[in-house]
Amino acid sequence: MFDIRRHLTAAFCTAVGLALALSASAPAAAQVSGRVAITDAGGRSAPDIGNAVVYIEGGGPRGRPVRADVTLDARQFRPRVVVVSLGSTVRFPNNDPFNHNVFSLSAPNDFDLGLYGRGEAEARRFTHTGLVRVYCNIHPGMSGFVMVLGNAWFAQPGADGSFTILNVPPGRYTLKVWHERASEASQAITVPEGGLDGVTIAMDASGYHAQAHKNKYGQDYGTTRERY
């Protein structure tokens, strides 16, 4: 006679054994931590280290899409730099008592949100990886950045330059650091089972010179702009 209880018990034990075997064979995720140092002219430490983006290039689990806000406030993008996973949506609420026209010419993530006023918000969903340079078509002094990454291995450092990237399995990787005023830094790393600590990356922003950007038509900003 067929004993269904014995059959189910055997099947359950097999499933549990397989799960334990897979768990034992999968590398345990660790973390990568360290510090970014950015030097300005005169050897001074840069005050905007927190605007850097530290990330591990390629591979890895895809990050979860999120909704992030970059507020237009006092003719500034706040925060100036935001990093999100592929498929995320960034809103640009206007807190100023005048109009803004947020746009980017960074193809294939280029966009134009049009003109909108105080208390209104427009948004953009990013479906391609890469750096997106964001501006206002009315105020040439406004600039911000959206870094869109394909995996979940990224972080922005604290004011002291310290950073931690979570859930990185043991292996060999390329760690990169982007900052708007310095050349991108790259470093090969090997992550052991217990994780990697004490990574140090130095960047030189002493030769940075700000350059004027174009308006949304690819032209220079005129001396007469829209009234607000």
C-alpha positions as CSV (number, residue, x, y, z in Angstrom):
1,M,0.0,0.0,0.0
2,F,1.2,3.5,-0.8
3,D,2.1,5.4,2.4
4,I,1.5,9.1,1.6
5,R,2.9,10.3,4.9
6,R,6.2,8.5,4.3
7,H,6.3,9.9,0.8
8,L,5.7,13.5,2.0
9,T,8.2,13.2,4.8
10,A,10.9,12.0,2.3
11,A,10.1,14.8,-0.1
12,F,10.3,17.4,2.7
13,C,13.7,16.0,3.9
14,T,15.0,16.1,0.3
15,A,13.8,19.7,-0.1
16,V,15.4,20.8,3.2
17,G,18.6,19.0,2.4
18,L,18.8,20.7,-1.0
19,A,18.2,24.1,0.4
20,L,20.9,23.6,3.1
21,A,23.3,22.5,0.4
22,L,22.6,25.5,-1.8
23,S,22.9,27.8,1.2
24,A,26.3,26.2,2.2
25,S,27.6,26.6,-1.4
26,A,26.6,30.2,-1.8
27,P,29.2,32.8,-0.7
28,A,28.2,34.8,2.3
29,A,27.7,38.5,1.5
30,A,30.1,40.9,3.2
31,Q,30.8,44.6,3.1
32,V,33.4,46.9,1.6
33,S,34.3,50.0,3.6
34,G,36.9,52.7,3.6
35,R,37.5,56.4,3.0
36,V,37.6,58.8,0.1
37,A,40.0,61.8,0.3
38,I,39.6,64.7,-2.1
39,T,42.2,67.5,-2.2
40,D,41.4,71.0,-3.3
41,A,43.9,73.7,-4.4
42,G,46.4,74.6,-1.7
43,G,46.2,71.1,-0.3
44,R,43.0,71.7,1.5
45,S,40.5,68.9,2.0
46,A,37.4,69.3,-0.2
47,P,34.3,70.4,1.7
48,D,32.0,68.5,-0.6
49,I,33.3,64.9,-0.3
50,G,29.8,63.8,0.5
51,N,28.9,64.5,-3.1
52,A,31.1,61.7,-4.4
53,V,29.6,58.3,-5.5
54,V,31.5,55.1,-4.7
55,Y,30.4,52.0,-6.6
56,I,31.5,48.6,-7.7
57,E,31.5,48.2,-11.4
58,G,29.4,45.6,-13.3
59,G,27.7,42.4,-12.1
60,G,26.0,42.1,-8.8
61,P,22.3,42.1,-8.0
62,R,20.1,44.7,-9.6
63,G,19.2,47.5,-7.2
64,R,15.6,48.1,-6.2
65,P,14.0,51.0,-8.1
66,V,13.1,53.9,-5.7
67,R,11.4,57.3,-5.8
68,A,13.8,60.1,-4.9
69,D,13.3,63.8,-4.5
70,V,15.7,66.6,-5.7
71,T,14.2,69.8,-4.5
72,L,14.6,73.1,-6.3
73,D,15.4,75.6,-3.5
74,A,17.1,79.0,-3.6
75,R,18.2,78.3,-7.2
76,Q,19.9,75.1,-6.1
77,F,19.3,71.4,-6.6
78,R,19.1,69.8,-3.1
79,P,20.7,67.4,-2.9
80,R,23.2,68.3,-5.6
81,V,24.1,64.7,-6.3
82,V,21.7,61.7,-6.0
83,V,22.5,58.1,-6.9
84,V,19.7,55.6,-7.7
85,S,19.3,52.2,-9.2
86,L,18.1,51.6,-12.8
87,G,14.4,52.1,-13.2
88,S,14.1,54.6,-10.4
89,T,12.1,57.8,-10.6
90,V,13.4,61.2,-9.5
91,R,11.0,64.0,-8.7
92,F,12.0,67.7,-8.9
93,P,9.6,69.7,-6.6
94,N,9.8,73.5,-6.9
95,N,10.1,75.3,-3.5
96,D,11.1,78.6,-5.0
97,P,8.6,81.5,-5.6
98,F,9.4,81.5,-9.3
99,N,9.5,79.2,-12.2
100,H,12.0,76.5,-13.1
101,N,12.6,74.4,-16.2
102,V,14.6,71.3,-15.3
103,F,16.3,69.5,-18.2
104,S,19.2,67.3,-19.2
105,L,21.1,66.8,-22.5
106,S,22.7,63.5,-21.2
107,A,21.6,61.0,-23.8
108,P,20.0,58.5,-23.6
109,N,18.6,59.8,-20.3
110,D,18.0,63.3,-21.7
111,F,14.7,65.0,-20.8
112,D,12.9,68.3,-20.5
113,L,10.3,68.8,-17.7
114,G,9.1,72.1,-19.0
115,L,8.2,75.2,-17.1
116,Y,6.5,74.9,-13.7
117,G,6.0,77.0,-10.6
118,R,6.1,76.9,-6.8
119,G,4.4,74.0,-5.2
120,E,4.5,71.9,-8.4
121,A,6.7,68.9,-9.1
122,E,7.7,67.1,-12.2
123,A,9.4,63.7,-12.4
124,R,11.6,61.5,-14.7
125,R,12.1,57.7,-14.7
126,F,15.6,56.7,-15.6
127,T,15.8,53.6,-17.8
128,H,19.5,53.7,-18.7
129,T,22.6,53.6,-16.6
130,G,25.1,56.5,-16.5
131,L,25.7,60.0,-15.2
132,V,22.9,62.5,-15.9
133,R,23.8,66.2,-15.7
134,V,20.8,68.2,-14.7
135,Y,20.3,72.0,-15.2
136,C,17.6,74.7,-15.3
137,N,16.9,76.4,-18.5
138,I,16.2,79.7,-16.7
139,H,19.0,79.8,-14.2
140,P,22.4,79.0,-15.6
141,G,24.0,78.8,-12.2
142,M,21.9,75.7,-11.3
143,S,23.5,72.3,-11.8
144,G,22.9,68.8,-10.3
145,F,23.7,65.2,-11.0
146,V,21.8,61.9,-11.0
147,M,24.0,58.8,-11.1
148,V,22.0,55.8,-12.4
149,L,23.6,52.4,-11.6
150,G,22.8,48.9,-12.7
151,N,23.5,47.1,-9.4
152,A,23.0,47.7,-5.7
153,W,26.7,48.0,-4.8
154,F,27.0,51.8,-4.3
155,A,27.2,54.4,-1.5
156,Q,27.8,58.1,-1.0
157,P,30.5,58.9,1.6
158,G,29.9,60.9,4.7
159,A,31.3,64.4,5.3
160,D,34.5,62.7,6.6
161,G,34.8,60.6,3.4
162,S,33.9,57.3,5.1
163,F,31.7,54.9,3.1
164,T,30.3,51.3,3.4
165,I,28.9,49.2,0.6
166,L,26.8,46.3,1.9
167,N,26.1,42.8,0.7
168,V,29.2,42.2,-1.5
169,P,30.0,38.5,-1.9
170,P,33.7,37.5,-1.8
171,G,35.5,38.0,-5.1
172,R,37.5,40.3,-7.2
173,Y,36.0,43.6,-8.3
174,T,36.8,47.1,-9.6
175,L,35.8,49.9,-7.2
176,K,35.2,53.3,-8.7
177,V,34.7,56.8,-7.3
178,W,33.1,59.7,-9.2
179,H,33.2,63.3,-8.1
180,E,32.2,66.2,-10.3
181,R,35.4,68.1,-9.7
182,A,38.0,65.3,-10.1
183,S,38.9,62.6,-12.6
184,E,37.1,59.3,-11.8
185,A,39.3,57.0,-9.6
186,S,39.5,53.3,-10.1
187,Q,40.9,50.6,-7.9
188,A,41.0,46.8,-8.1
189,I,39.9,45.1,-4.9
190,T,39.6,41.6,-3.5
191,V,36.8,41.0,-1.0
192,P,37.5,38.1,1.4
193,E,34.7,36.2,3.2
194,G,34.9,38.5,6.2
195,G,34.6,41.6,4.1
196,L,37.1,44.3,3.2
197,D,37.8,47.3,5.4
198,G,40.3,50.2,5.2
199,V,40.1,50.9,1.5
200,T,41.5,54.4,0.8
201,I,41.0,56.3,-2.4
202,A,42.7,59.7,-3.0
203,M,41.4,62.2,-5.6
204,D,42.8,65.5,-6.8
205,A,40.4,68.4,-7.5
206,S,43.0,71.1,-7.3
207,G,43.0,71.7,-11.0
208,Y,39.2,72.0,-11.4
209,H,37.8,74.9,-13.3
210,A,34.1,75.4,-13.7
211,Q,32.8,75.7,-17.2
212,A,29.6,77.2,-18.5
213,H,27.0,74.7,-19.8
214,K,24.5,75.1,-22.6
215,N,20.8,75.7,-22.3
216,K,18.3,73.0,-23.4
217,Y,18.7,74.0,-27.0
218,G,22.4,73.4,-26.9
219,Q,23.1,77.2,-27.1
220,D,24.6,79.7,-24.7
221,Y,22.4,81.3,-22.2
222,G,21.2,84.7,-23.3
223,T,21.7,87.9,-21.4
224,T,17.9,88.3,-21.3
225,R,16.1,85.4,-19.7
226,E,12.5,84.7,-18.8
227,R,11.1,86.9,-16.1
228,Y,10.2,85.2,-12.8
